[in-house]
């Protein structure tokens, strides 16, 4: 796969897993990936269409060769540039497409460790409650996705805090998931950032803002936790 192919694929995959697939347009690709200036017109300059055709061919060749054993396949359907993700035919045929997720969850060995740290403003009871609900939703979904999960405890829990600090000192395949719920007038901003503890690299992040209601909206929190878990799973599959 050429360097152009890699830049193109990296751009569309990262935009998708970070919840910005609406930005994946011919214009943004031409400017952000291929260095065209602000006057770029995709109806006049066909570079994006040409490179998309080449990328589709490169992906096909990869999965027929070196990537034949990959469980997850990335594709770029014709007519657009937003990538799709699917189990490989071989893996789906082996365990059954409907059983693929169950097969992963049945594996007792966790894929990696995720340490969740809630940075919500604890001086604000509403933000603190929402942060706890967000943490609970993430814990449930990450465990279902076969991650070993830990939560950074309050400072007064010295033994647990010491264990977390030891893990930070020797992270191995350990990742940090920093979350926060911030009050913003009548709104609340929910944010998350997923980083590799070994080098500090931020691998994925996103945020959403909701109008505050008398009670936290559980569906909104669960939906954001689900999107975060999908993004984390997808970005680690690319590494």
Secondary structure as GFF3:
##gff-version 3
##sequence-region A 1 239
A	DSSP	alpha_helix	3	17	.	.	.	ID=ss1
A	DSSP	three_ten_helix	21	23	.	.	.	ID=ss2
A	DSSP	alpha_helix	26	32	.	.	.	ID=ss3
A	DSSP	alpha_helix	47	64	.	.	.	ID=ss4
A	DSSP	beta_strand	72	76	.	.	.	ID=ss5
A	DSSP	beta_strand	83	87	.	.	.	ID=ss6
A	DSSP	alpha_helix	89	95	.	.	.	ID=ss7
A	DSSP	three_ten_helix	97	99	.	.	.	ID=ss8
A	DSSP	alpha_helix	100	106	.	.	.	ID=ss9
A	DSSP	beta_strand	113	118	.	.	.	ID=ss10
A	DSSP	alpha_helix	125	144	.	.	.	ID=ss11
A	DSSP	beta_strand	148	151	.	.	.	ID=ss12
A	DSSP	alpha_helix	158	169	.	.	.	ID=ss13
A	DSSP	beta_strand	174	184	.	.	.	ID=ss14
A	DSSP	beta_strand	187	196	.	.	.	ID=ss15
A	DSSP	beta_strand	202	211	.	.	.	ID=ss16
A	DSSP	alpha_helix	218	237	.	.	.	ID=ss17
###
